[in-house]
Amino acid sequence: MPVMTFLNTCIFDHGALARLPKVLAGYGVSKPFIVTDPGIKAAGILDKVLDALGSEPGGVFPDTVANPTEQQAIDVADLYKQAGADSIIALGGGSSMDLAKAVGLLAAHGGPLEKYAAVTGGSKHIGKLPPLVAIPTTAGTGSEVSVGMITTMTNGRKETFASPNLIPPTAICDPDLTLGLPQLMTAATGMDAVTHCIEAVLVPVSNPPAEGIGYDGLTRAVGDGWLRRAVEDGSDPDARWHMMMASYEGALAFVKGLGSVHALSHAAGRLHEKKLHHGTLNAIFLPHLLRFNEGAADAKYERLRFAMGLKPGADLAEAIEKLNEDIGIPSTLKEIGLEASDGPGVVEFALADLAHRGNAKPAGQADYEKIYETALG
């Protein structure tokens, strides 16, 4: 069974979940607090983790909301401390992992959460967290190896937090936990991974190792066709393995940063009443930003075409639109519930988002307004 040591230690293979007790024992902990969501509980995956654990956890919080909030982090941190827990298991997709990181941060260092925000230089205040084991159940966010977390603050802003101390020391990536994931969720989380790989490559910061990993993740997901296969047949173990690896690689790549696709997706995702999925937002915005960035990184665009299995000079935006169509992703923001009236707020918050600074080509308010209007459909 592969055990990869890179940004953290990642136990990666079918059946990797069985290593959980050994991992916890290695940290000398015995009362892990599990953070997960209602869908994971309903699907029986939480029960699989409890069975693998072999003993009573320190506590379980199964009610993570999509796009987790500052208030929920505060509430769950209180539950963690009341339970006398000594470690955290993050079980689920990006939301559960982001919430688990926020809980660990608050439990270890106290609030307010805002003082740790990356945009204000708060990363320097983020010290060591309680032992955190991340167990992803989707193949998209890569949060199990990410330096960051995203939280919707009480002031309405979707804030990015970044620090090496937010990387879970151990990730258990078991593709078996993604078998049977519904087609639309497979597609949306897969496009999240694809977007991570593409945007990380395009960020104009020098980090050749990260770019190389991004190209490989993109080749795996798109060029080799594993995303389409995973969507077509959710029980295909090879497709699930490769998509979980593409997701892992996407997060390794975005240590470089991310760009305007994520700035806009974060800004739209803060609208809790809309219940928007981050990966779906990324998929819809991505072709529009690829058109906007055209000409800013020609050599990288050519390598992206090669990684995706396209001909030289092919239209990257059109290729992503075709991929979205093939795997069932909506083509417009209007189809997922956004309206013209949401545009000004999305643009405002996108301009203030940390990822805005990493775009391949500088973008201003008028640019975002036009992109939003076009993506709305």
NUVEXDREN-129931 format. One record per residue: residue number from 0; x, y, z of N, C-alpha, C in turn; residue in three letters. Coordinates in steps of 0.2 Angstrom, whole numbers. Example, Ala and Ser with C-alpha at 12.3 -4.5 7.8 and 13.67 -1.06 7.14 Angstrom:
# NUVEXDREN-129931
     n    n.px    n.py    n.pz   ca.px   ca.py   ca.pz    c.px    c.py    c.pz   res
     0      66     -28      39      62     -22      39      66     -16      39   ALA
     1      64     -11      35      68      -5      36      64       0      39   SER
# end
This chain:
# NUVEXDREN-129931
     n    n.px    n.py    n.pz   ca.px   ca.py   ca.pz    c.px    c.py    c.pz   res
     0       4      -6       0       0       0       0       4       6       0   MET
     1       4      11      -5       8      17      -5       7      21       1   PRO
     2      13      23       4      13      28       9      17      34       6   VAL
     3      14      39       4      18      45       1      19      50       6   MET
     4      26      52       7      27      58      11      29      64       7   THR
     5      25      69       7      27      75       3      25      81       7   PHE
     6      20      84       6      18      89      11      16      86      18   LEU
     7      13      80      18      11      77      24      12      69      22   ASN
     8      10      65      27      10      58      25       3      56      23   THR
     9       3      53      17      -3      51      14      -3      43      13   CYS
    10      -8      40      16      -9      32      15     -14      32      10   ILE
    11     -12      29       4     -16      30      -2     -17      23      -6   PHE
    12     -23      20      -5     -25      14      -9     -32      12      -7   ASP
    13     -34       7     -11     -40       3      -9     -39       0      -2   HIS
    14     -44       1       3     -43      -2       9     -39       2      14   GLY
    15     -36       8      13     -32      12      17     -35      13      24   ALA
    16     -42      13      24     -45      15      30     -43      11      36   LEU
    17     -41       4      34     -40       0      40     -34       2      44   ALA
    18     -30       7      41     -24       9      45     -25      15      50   ARG
    19     -32      17      50     -34      22      55     -31      21      62   LEU
    20     -33      15      65     -31      14      72     -23      15      73   PRO
    21     -19      12      68     -12      13      69     -10      20      68   LYS
    22     -13      24      64     -11      31      63     -12      35      70   VAL
    23     -18      34      73     -20      37      79     -15      35      85   LEU
    24     -13      29      85      -9      26      90      -2      30      89   ALA
    25       0      31      83       6      34      82       7      41      85   GLY
    26       1      44      85       0      51      88      -1      51      96   TYR
    27      -2      45      99      -3      44     106      -9      47     108   GLY
    28     -14      47     104     -21      49     106     -26      44     106   VAL
    29     -31      45     110     -36      40     111     -44      42     110   SER
    30     -44      49     110     -51      52     110     -52      56     104   LYS
    31     -52      53      98     -53      58      92     -60      60      91   PRO
    32     -61      66      89     -67      69      88     -68      70      80   PHE
    33     -74      66      78     -75      66      71     -80      71      69   ILE
    34     -77      75      63     -81      80      60     -83      77      53   VAL
    35     -90      77      52     -92      75      46     -99      78      44   THR
    36    -103      76      39    -109      79      37    -114      74      36   ASP
    37    -121      76      36    -126      72      36    -126      67      30   PRO
    38    -124      69      24    -124      64      19    -119      58      20   GLY
    39    -113      60      23    -109      54      25    -112      49      30   ILE
    40    -115      52      34    -119      48      39    -124      44      36   LYS
    41    -128      47      32    -134      43      29    -131      38      24   ALA
    42    -125      39      21    -122      34      16    -119      28      20   ALA
    43    -118      28      26    -115      23      30    -108      23      30   GLY
    44    -105      29      28     -98      29      28     -95      31      35   ILE
    45     -99      35      39     -97      36      46     -97      29      49   LEU
    46    -101      25      48    -101      18      52     -95      14      50   ASP
    47     -93      15      44     -87      11      41     -81      14      45   LYS
    48     -81      20      46     -75      23      50     -75      21      57   VAL
    49     -81      21      60     -82      19      67     -80      12      68   LEU
    50     -82       8      63     -80       1      63     -72       0      63   ASP
    51     -69       4      58     -62       4      58     -58       6      64   ALA
    52     -61      11      67     -59      14      73     -58       9      79   LEU
    53     -63       5      80     -63      -1      84     -64       1      92   GLY
    54     -66       7      93     -67      10     100     -71      16      99   SER
    55     -74      18     105     -78      24     105     -74      30     104   GLU
    56     -76      35      99     -73      41      98     -74      46     104   PRO
    57     -70      51     104     -71      56     109     -78      60     108   GLY
    58     -80      60     102     -86      63     100     -87      63      92   GLY
    59     -93      65      90     -95      65      83     -99      71      82   VAL
    60     -97      75      77    -102      80      74    -103      79      67   PHE
    61    -110      77      66    -111      75      59    -115      80      55   PRO
    62    -115      86      57    -120      91      54    -116      97      50   ASP
    63    -110      95      48    -107     101      44    -111     103      38   THR
    64    -111     110      38    -115     113      32    -111     114      26   VAL
    65    -113     114      20    -110     116      14    -107     123      15   ALA
    66    -101     124      13     -98     131      14     -98     133      22   ASN
    67     -94     129      26     -95     130      33     -94     137      36   PRO
    68     -97     139      41     -97     146      44     -93     146      50   THR
    69     -91     153      51     -88     154      57     -91     152      63   GLU
    70     -98     154      64    -102     152      70    -102     144      71   GLN
    71    -102     140      65    -102     133      66     -95     131      69   GLN
    72     -90     134      67     -83     132      69     -83     134      77   ALA
    73     -86     140      79     -85     141      86     -89     136      90   ILE
    74     -95     135      88    -100     130      91     -96     123      92   ASP
    75     -93     121      86     -91     114      86     -84     114      90   VAL
    76     -80     119      90     -74     120      95     -76     119     102   ALA
    77     -82     122     104     -84     121     111     -86     114     112   ASP
    78     -89     110     107     -91     103     108     -85      99     109   LEU
    79     -80     101     105     -73      97     105     -70      98     112   TYR
    80     -70     104     115     -67     105     121     -71     102     127   LYS
    81     -78     102     126     -82      99     132     -81      91     132   GLN
    82     -80      88     126     -79      81     125     -72      79     128   ALA
    83     -68      83     129     -61      81     131     -57      78     126   GLY
    84     -59      79     120     -56      76     114     -48      78     114   ALA
    85     -44      73     110     -37      75     110     -35      75     103   ASP
    86     -39      74      98     -37      74      91     -44      75      87   SER
    87     -43      75      80     -49      76      76     -48      72      70   ILE
    88     -54      69      68     -54      65      61     -59      69      57   ILE
    89     -56      72      51     -60      75      46     -63      70      41   ALA
    90     -69      69      41     -72      64      36     -77      67      31   LEU
    91     -75      67      25     -80      70      20     -76      74      15   GLY
    92     -80      79      12     -77      83       7     -74      89      10   GLY
    93     -73      94       5     -70     100       8     -73     104      13   GLY
    94     -80     103      14     -83     107      19     -81     104      26   SER
    95     -82      97      27     -80      94      33     -73      95      35   SER
    96     -68      95      30     -61      96      31     -60     103      33   MET
    97     -63     108      30     -62     115      32     -65     116      39   ASP
    98     -70     114      40     -73     115      47     -69     111      52   LEU
    99     -66     105      51     -62     102      56     -55     106      57   ALA
   100     -53     109      52     -47     113      53     -48     120      57   LYS
   101     -54     123      56     -56     128      60     -57     127      67   ALA
   102     -60     121      68     -61     118      75     -54     117      78   VAL
   103     -50     114      75     -43     113      78     -40     120      79   GLY
   104     -40     124      75     -37     131      76     -40     135      82   LEU
   105     -47     135      82     -50     138      88     -48     135      95   LEU
   106     -48     128      94     -47     124     101     -40     125     103   ALA
   107     -35     126      98     -28     126     100     -26     134     102   ALA
   108     -29     138      99     -27     145      99     -32     150     101   HIS
   109     -39     149     101     -44     153     103     -45     158      97   GLY
   110     -51     162      98     -53     167      93     -50     174      94   GLY
   111     -53     178      90     -57     177      85     -54     174      79   PRO
   112     -58     171      75     -56     167      69     -53     172      64   LEU
   113     -55     178      63     -53     183      58     -46     185      59   GLU
   114     -43     184      65     -36     187      66     -31     182      62   LYS
   115     -34     176      60     -29     171      57     -30     172      49   TYR
   116     -34     176      46     -35     177      39     -29     178      35   ALA
   117     -28     175      30     -22     176      25     -22     183      22   ALA
   118     -28     185      21     -28     192      17     -25     198      21   VAL
   119     -25     197      28     -23     202      32     -16     200      36   THR
   120     -13     195      33      -7     193      36      -7     189      42   GLY
   121     -13     186      43     -14     182      50     -11     175      50   GLY
   122      -9     173      44      -6     166      44       0     165      50   SER
   123       3     171      51       9     170      56       6     168      63   LYS
   124       0     169      64      -3     168      71      -5     160      71   HIS
   125      -5     157      66      -8     150      66      -2     145      68   ILE
   126      -3     142      74       2     138      77       0     130      76   GLY
   127       3     126      79       2     119      79      -6     117      81   LYS
   128      -9     113      78     -16     111      79     -16     104      83   LEU
   129     -21     102      86     -22      95      88     -21      90      82   PRO
   130     -18      84      83     -17      79      78     -24      79      74   PRO
   131     -23      79      67     -29      79      63     -27      74      57   LEU
   132     -32      70      57     -32      64      51     -37      66      47   VAL
   133     -36      67      40     -41      68      35     -42      62      31   ALA
   134     -49      61      30     -51      55      26     -56      58      21   ILE
   135     -54      59      15     -58      62      10     -63      56       7   PRO
   136     -69      59       6     -74      54       3     -77      56      -4   THR
   137     -73      62      -6     -74      64     -13     -68      65     -16   THR
   138     -67      66     -23     -61      67     -26     -62      73     -30   ALA
   139     -60      79     -26     -60      85     -29     -57      91     -25   GLY
   140     -58      92     -19     -55      97     -15     -48      97     -14   THR
   141     -46      91     -12     -39      90     -10     -37      93      -3   GLY
   142     -42      94       0     -41      97       7     -37      93      12   SER
   143     -36      87      10     -32      82      15     -25      84      14   GLU
   144     -23      88       9     -16      89       9     -15      97       8   VAL
   145     -20     101       9     -20     108       7     -17     112      13   SER
   146     -14     117      11     -12     122      17     -17     127      19   VAL
   147     -23     126      16     -28     131      17     -35     128      19   GLY
   148     -39     133      22     -46     131      23     -50     138      21   MET
   149     -56     136      20     -61     142      18     -67     142      23   ILE
   150     -68     148      26     -74     149      30     -78     155      29   THR
   151     -84     154      29     -89     160      28     -90     163      34   THR
   152     -87     169      35     -87     173      41     -94     176      42   MET
   153     -95     178      49    -101     181      51    -103     188      47   THR
   154     -97     191      45     -98     197      41    -100     196      34   ASN
   155    -101     190      32    -103     188      25     -97     186      20   GLY
   156     -91     188      22     -85     187      18     -83     179      18   ARG
   157     -81     176      13     -79     170      12     -71     170      13   LYS
   158     -68     169      19     -61     170      20     -57     164      19   GLU
   159     -51     165      16     -46     160      15     -41     161      21   THR
   160     -39     155      24     -34     154      29     -29     150      26   PHE
   161     -22     151      27     -17     147      24     -11     147      29   ALA
   162      -9     141      30      -3     140      34      -1     132      34   SER
   163       6     131      34       8     124      34       5     120      40   PRO
   164       3     124      45       0     120      51      -7     118      50   ASN
   165     -10     120      44     -17     118      42     -17     112      38   LEU
   166     -11     110      36     -11     103      32     -12      98      37   ILE
   167     -17      93      36     -17      87      41     -11      83      41   PRO
   168      -8      82      46      -2      78      47      -2      71      43   PRO
   169      -8      68      43      -9      62      40     -16      62      36   THR
   170     -15      60      30     -21      59      26     -22      51      24   ALA
   171     -28      49      25     -30      42      23     -34      42      17   ILE
   172     -32      41      11     -35      42       5     -37      35       2   CYS
   173     -43      33       4     -46      26       2     -51      27      -4   ASP
   174     -49      26     -10     -54      27     -15     -61      23     -15   PRO
   175     -60      17     -11     -67      13      -9     -72      18      -6   ASP
   176     -70      23      -3     -75      27       1     -79      32      -4   LEU
   177     -76      32     -11     -80      36     -16     -84      32     -21   THR
   178     -83      25     -20     -87      21     -24     -95      22     -23   LEU
   179     -98      23     -29    -106      24     -28    -107      31     -27   GLY
   180    -102      36     -27    -104      43     -26    -108      45     -32   LEU
   181    -114      49     -31    -118      50     -37    -115      54     -42   PRO
   182    -117      53     -48    -114      56     -54    -113      63     -54   GLN
   183    -118      67     -52    -117      74     -52    -112      76     -47   LEU
   184    -111      73     -41    -106      75     -36     -99      72     -39   MET
   185     -99      67     -42     -93      65     -45     -90      70     -50   THR
   186     -95      72     -54     -93      77     -59     -91      84     -56   ALA
   187     -95      86     -51     -93      93     -49     -87      93     -45   ALA
   188     -86      87     -41     -79      87     -37     -74      86     -42   THR
   189     -75      82     -47     -69      81     -52     -67      87     -55   GLY
   190     -72      91     -57     -70      98     -60     -67     103     -55   MET
   191     -68     102     -49     -65     105     -44     -57     104     -44   ASP
   192     -56      97     -45     -49      95     -45     -46      98     -52   ALA
   193     -49      97     -57     -47     100     -64     -45     107     -63   VAL
   194     -50     111     -60     -49     118     -59     -43     120     -55   THR
   195     -42     116     -50     -36     117     -46     -29     116     -50   HIS
   196     -29     111     -54     -23     109     -58     -22     115     -63   CYS
   197     -27     117     -66     -26     122     -72     -25     129     -68   ILE
   198     -28     131     -63     -27     138     -60     -20     138     -57   GLU
   199     -18     132     -54     -12     132     -51      -6     133     -56   ALA
   200      -7     130     -61      -2     130     -67      -1     138     -69   VAL
   201      -7     141     -70      -7     148     -73      -5     153     -68   LEU
   202      -5     152     -62      -3     157     -57       4     159     -58   VAL
   203       5     166     -59      12     168     -62      17     168     -56   PRO
   204      18     163     -53      23     162     -47      27     156     -49   VAL
   205      34     157     -48      38     152     -50      39     146     -45   SER
   206      36     140     -47      36     134     -43      36     128     -48   ASN
   207      41     127     -52      41     121     -57      38     115     -54   PRO
   208      40     112     -48      38     106     -45      30     106     -44   PRO
   209      27     111     -42      20     112     -41      17     112     -48   ALA
   210      20     115     -53      17     115     -60      17     108     -63   GLU
   211      22     105     -62      23      98     -64      18      93     -61   GLY
   212      16      94     -55      11      90     -52       4      92     -55   ILE
   213       3      98     -56      -3     101     -59      -4      98     -66   GLY
   214       1      98     -70       0      95     -76      -2      87     -76   TYR
   215       2      84     -71       0      77     -71      -7      75     -68   ASP
   216      -9      79     -64     -16      79     -61     -21      80     -67   GLY
   217     -20      85     -71     -24      86     -77     -24      81     -82   LEU
   218     -18      78     -83     -18      73     -88     -22      67     -85   THR
   219     -21      65     -79     -24      60     -76     -32      60     -77   ARG
   220     -34      66     -75     -42      67     -75     -45      68     -81   ALA
   221     -41      72     -86     -44      74     -92     -41      70     -98   VAL
   222     -34      71     -99     -31      68    -104     -32      60    -105   GLY
   223     -31      57     -99     -32      49     -99     -39      47     -98   ASP
   224     -44      52     -97     -51      51     -97     -54      48     -91   GLY
   225     -50      48     -85     -53      45     -79     -59      49     -76   TRP
   226     -59      55     -77     -65      59     -74     -72      56     -78   LEU
   227     -71      56     -85     -77      54     -88     -79      46     -86   ARG
   228     -74      42     -85     -75      35     -83     -78      35     -76   ARG
   229     -76      39     -72     -79      39     -65     -86      41     -65   ALA
   230     -88      46     -69     -95      48     -70     -99      43     -73   VAL
   231     -96      40     -78    -100      35     -82    -102      29     -78   GLU
   232     -97      27     -74     -97      21     -70     -94      22     -63   ASP
   233     -99      24     -58     -97      25     -51     -94      19     -47   GLY
   234     -94      13     -50     -91       7     -47     -85       5     -50   SER
   235     -82       9     -54     -76       8     -57     -70       9     -52   ASP
   236     -67       4     -49     -62       6     -44     -55       9     -47   PRO
   237     -54       8     -53     -48      11     -56     -49      19     -57   ASP
   238     -55      20     -60     -57      27     -61     -57      31     -54   ALA
   239     -60      28     -49     -60      31     -42     -53      32     -40   ARG
   240     -48      27     -41     -42      28     -38     -38      34     -42   TRP
   241     -39      34     -48     -35      40     -52     -38      46     -51   HIS
   242     -45      47     -50     -48      53     -48     -46      56     -41   MET
   243     -45      51     -36     -43      53     -30     -36      55     -30   MET
   244     -32      52     -34     -25      55     -35     -25      61     -39   MET
   245     -29      63     -44     -29      69     -47     -31      75     -42   ALA
   246     -36      73     -38     -38      78     -32     -32      79     -28   SER
   247     -29      74     -25     -23      75     -21     -18      79     -25   TYR
   248     -16      78     -31     -11      82     -35     -14      89     -36   GLU
   249     -20      90     -37     -22      97     -38     -21     101     -32   GLY
   250     -22      98     -26     -20     102     -20     -13     103     -19   ALA
   251      -9      98     -20      -2      99     -20       1     105     -25   LEU
   252      -3     105     -30      -1     110     -35      -3     117     -33   ALA
   253      -8     118     -30     -10     125     -28      -7     128     -22   PHE
   254      -2     125     -20       3     128     -15       5     135     -18   VAL
   255       5     135     -25       7     141     -29       2     146     -28   LYS
   256      -4     144     -27     -10     149     -27     -15     147     -31   GLY
   257     -20     151     -32     -26     150     -36     -28     157     -39   LEU
   258     -33     157     -44     -34     163     -48     -41     165     -47   GLY
   259     -43     169     -52     -50     172     -52     -56     167     -53   SER
   260     -55     161     -55     -60     156     -55     -62     155     -48   VAL
   261     -57     154     -43     -59     153     -36     -61     159     -33   HIS
   262     -59     165     -35     -61     171     -32     -68     172     -33   ALA
   263     -71     171     -39     -78     171     -41     -82     166     -37   LEU
   264     -79     160     -37     -83     154     -34     -84     155     -27   SER
   265     -78     158     -23     -79     159     -16     -84     164     -15   HIS
   266     -84     170     -19     -89     175     -18     -96     173     -19   ALA
   267     -97     168     -24    -104     166     -25    -106     161     -20   ALA
   268    -101     157     -18    -102     152     -13    -104     154      -6   GLY
   269    -103     160      -5    -104     163       2    -112     164       3   ARG
   270    -116     164      -3    -123     165      -2    -126     158       0   LEU
   271    -127     158       7    -129     151      10    -136     149       7   HIS
   272    -140     154       6    -147     152       5    -147     149      -2   GLU
   273    -142     150      -6    -142     147     -13    -140     140     -13   LYS
   274    -136     138      -8    -133     131      -7    -130     129     -13   LYS
   275    -125     133     -15    -121     131     -22    -115     127     -20   LEU
   276    -114     122     -25    -108     118     -24    -102     121     -27   HIS
   277     -96     121     -23     -90     125     -25     -87     122     -32   HIS
   278     -87     115     -32     -85     112     -39     -89     114     -45   GLY
   279     -95     114     -44    -100     116     -49     -98     124     -51   THR
   280     -98     128     -47     -96     135     -48     -89     135     -52   LEU
   281     -84     132     -50     -78     132     -53     -79     130     -60   ASN
   282     -82     124     -61     -83     122     -68     -87     127     -73   ALA
   283     -91     130     -70     -95     135     -74     -91     141     -76   ILE
   284     -87     144     -71     -83     150     -72     -77     148     -76   PHE
   285     -74     142     -75     -67     141     -78     -67     142     -86   LEU
   286     -71     140     -90     -70     142     -97     -70     150     -98   PRO
   287     -74     153     -94     -74     161     -95     -68     164     -93   HIS
   288     -64     161     -88     -58     164     -86     -52     162     -91   LEU
   289     -53     156     -94     -48     153     -99     -48     158    -105   LEU
   290     -54     160    -107     -55     165    -112     -52     172    -110   ARG
   291     -53     174    -104     -51     180    -102     -43     180    -101   PHE
   292     -40     175     -99     -33     174     -98     -29     173    -105   ASN
   293     -33     172    -110     -29     170    -116     -24     175    -118   GLU
   294     -18     173    -120     -13     177    -122      -8     179    -116   GLY
   295     -10     178    -110      -6     179    -104      -1     174    -102   ALA
   296      -2     168    -105       3     163    -103       3     157    -109   ALA
   297       5     159    -115       4     155    -121       8     148    -120   ASP
   298      14     148    -117      17     142    -117      14     137    -112   ALA
   299      11     140    -107       7     136    -102       1     133    -105   LYS
   300      -2     137    -109      -9     135    -112      -7     129    -117   TYR
   301      -1     130    -120       0     124    -125       2     118    -121   GLU
   302       5     118    -115       6     112    -111       0     110    -108   ARG
   303      -5     114    -106     -12     112    -104     -15     108    -109   LEU
   304     -15     111    -116     -18     107    -121     -15     100    -122   ARG
   305      -9      99    -121      -5      93    -121      -8      88    -116   PHE
   306      -8      91    -110     -10      87    -104     -17      85    -105   ALA
   307     -22      89    -108     -29      87    -109     -30      82    -115   MET
   308     -24      81    -119     -25      77    -125     -28      81    -131   GLY
   309     -27      87    -131     -30      91    -136     -24      93    -142   LEU
   310     -27      95    -148     -22      96    -153     -19     103    -151   LYS
   311     -13     104    -154     -10     111    -153     -15     117    -156   PRO
   312     -15     122    -152     -19     127    -154     -27     126    -153   GLY
   313     -29     121    -150     -36     120    -148     -38     125    -143   ALA
   314     -45     126    -143     -48     131    -139     -49     128    -132   ASP
   315     -45     130    -127     -46     127    -120     -53     128    -117   LEU
   316     -55     134    -118     -62     135    -115     -67     131    -118   ALA
   317     -67     130    -125     -72     125    -128     -71     118    -126   GLU
   318     -65     116    -125     -64     109    -122     -67     108    -115   ALA
   319     -66     113    -111     -69     113    -104     -77     113    -105   ILE
   320     -79     117    -109     -87     117    -110     -89     111    -112   GLU
   321     -86     107    -117     -88     101    -119     -87      96    -114   LYS
   322     -82      96    -110     -81      91    -104     -87      92     -99   LEU
   323     -89      98     -98     -94     100     -93    -101      97     -96   ASN
   324    -102      98    -102    -108      95    -105    -108      88    -105   GLU
   325    -102      85    -106    -102      77    -107    -104      74    -100   ASP
   326    -101      77     -94    -102      74     -88    -108      77     -84   ILE
   327    -112      82     -87    -118      84     -84    -118      90     -80   GLY
   328    -113      94     -80    -112     100     -77    -117     106     -80   ILE
   329    -121     109     -76    -124     115     -79    -120     120     -83   PRO
   330    -122     123     -88    -118     127     -92    -118     135     -90   SER
   331    -123     136     -86    -124     143     -84    -125     144     -76   THR
   332    -124     150     -74    -125     151     -67    -133     151     -65   LEU
   333    -136     154     -70    -144     154     -69    -147     147     -68   LYS
   334    -144     142     -71    -146     135     -70    -146     133     -63   GLU
   335    -141     136     -59    -140     133     -52    -143     138     -47   ILE
   336    -146     143     -50    -150     148     -45    -147     155     -44   GLY
   337    -142     157     -47    -139     163     -47    -143     168     -51   LEU
   338    -144     174     -49    -148     179     -53    -143     185     -55   GLU
   339    -146     190     -59    -142     196     -61    -141     200     -54   ALA
   340    -146     200     -50    -146     204     -44    -140     202     -39   SER
   341    -138     196     -40    -132     193     -36    -125     196     -38   ASP
   342    -125     198     -44    -119     200     -47    -115     205     -44   GLY
   343    -118     211     -42    -113     216     -38    -110     213     -32   PRO
   344    -113     209     -28    -110     206     -22    -105     201     -24   GLY
   345    -106     197     -29    -101     192     -31     -95     196     -33   VAL
   346     -96     201     -37     -90     205     -40     -86     208     -34   VAL
   347     -90     211     -29     -87     215     -23     -82     210     -19   GLU
   348     -85     204     -18     -82     199     -13     -76     196     -17   PHE
   349     -77     195     -24     -72     192     -28     -65     196     -28   ALA
   350     -66     203     -29     -61     208     -29     -57     208     -22   LEU
   351     -60     206     -17     -57     206     -10     -54     199      -8   ALA
   352     -55     194     -13     -53     187     -11     -46     186     -12   ASP
   353     -43     182      -8     -36     181      -9     -34     178     -16   LEU
   354     -38     174     -19     -36     171     -25     -36     176     -31   ALA
   355     -40     181     -30     -40     187     -35     -33     189     -37   HIS
   356     -28     189     -32     -22     191     -33     -17     187     -37   ARG
   357     -20     180     -38     -15     175     -41     -17     174     -48   GLY
   358     -22     178     -51     -24     177     -58     -18     178     -63   ASN
   359     -19     174     -68     -13     174     -74     -13     181     -77   ALA
   360     -19     185     -77     -19     191     -80     -23     196     -75   LYS
   361     -21     202     -74     -24     206     -69     -32     207     -71   PRO
   362     -36     207     -67     -43     208     -68     -46     213     -63   ALA
   363     -50     217     -66     -53     223     -62     -61     222     -61   GLY
   364     -64     227     -58     -71     226     -57     -75     225     -64   GLN
   365     -74     229     -69     -77     229     -75     -76     222     -78   ALA
   366     -70     219     -78     -69     212     -80     -74     207     -77   ASP
   367     -74     207     -70     -78     203     -66     -85     204     -68   TYR
   368     -87     210     -69     -94     211     -71     -96     208     -77   GLU
   369     -92     208     -82     -93     205     -89     -93     198     -88   LYS
   370     -88     195     -85     -88     188     -84     -94     185     -81   ILE
   371     -96     188     -75    -102     186     -72    -108     186     -76   TYR
   372    -109     192     -80    -115     192     -84    -115     187     -90   GLU
   373    -109     186     -93    -108     180     -98    -110     174     -95   THR
   374    -107     172     -89    -108     166     -86    -115     165     -84   ALA
   375    -118     170     -82    -125     169     -80    -130     166     -85   LEU
   376    -128     168     -91    -132     165     -97    -139     168     -98   GLY
# end
